Amino acid sequence: MPIFEYECPRGHKFDKIVPIAQMDDLQECPGHMVTVEPQTDPAFRVVSCRAPAKRIPVPSRPAHIIIR
């Protein structure tokens, strides 16, 4: 299966192995972020992003293909 690049609305970028038939489906972001909750102890908490991420189109580079 191929590897595709994705980016969520919060700016996290990641690679994921996905079947070609599902390459344009939204993928759950595996990134993390820090939230500030002053009323709690500790005031900072690390949580999973889990935002829907879109595939980043990668331009083809025919100049890098070697034909023998």
C-alpha positions in Angstrom: 0.0 0.0 0.0 1.2 3.5 -0.7 2.1 6.2 1.8 0.3 9.5 1.5 0.9 12.9 3.2 -1.9 14.5 5.2 -2.4 17.8 7.1 -5.1 18.8 9.6 -6.6 22.3 10.1 -4.3 22.8 13.1 -1.2 22.4 11.0 -0.1 18.9 12.0 1.4 17.0 9.0 1.9 13.3 8.9 2.3 10.3 6.6 -0.1 7.4 6.6 -0.3 4.1 4.7 -3.7 4.0 3.1 -5.3 2.0 0.3 -5.5 3.9 -3.0 -9.3 3.7 -2.9 -9.3 5.6 0.4 -6.5 8.1 -0.3 -8.9 11.1 -0.5 -10.9 10.2 2.6 -10.4 12.3 5.7 -8.0 10.7 8.1 -7.9 11.3 11.9 -4.9 13.4 12.9 -2.5 11.5 15.3 -0.9 14.8 16.5 -1.0 16.2 20.0 -1.6 19.6 21.4 -1.4 21.4 24.8 -4.6 22.8 26.3 -4.6 25.4 29.0 -7.2 24.9 31.8 -6.4 27.4 34.6 -9.0 25.9 37.0 -7.3 22.5 37.0 -4.1 21.2 38.5 -1.9 20.9 36.5 -3.1 23.8 34.3 -1.6 22.4 31.1 -2.8 19.1 29.6 -1.6 17.3 26.5 -4.5 15.9 24.4 -4.8 14.1 21.1 -5.7 16.3 18.1 -8.0 13.9 16.3 -9.0 16.6 13.8 -10.0 15.4 10.2 -6.9 15.7 8.0 -6.9 16.1 4.2 -4.4 14.6 1.8 -1.7 16.9 0.6 -1.2 16.6 -3.2 2.4 15.8 -4.0 3.5 17.0 -7.5 5.0 14.3 -9.7 8.6 14.8 -10.6 9.3 13.1 -13.9 12.9 14.5 -13.9 13.7 12.1 -11.1 12.5 9.0 -12.9 15.3 7.0 -14.5 14.4 5.1 -17.7 16.9 2.5 -18.8 
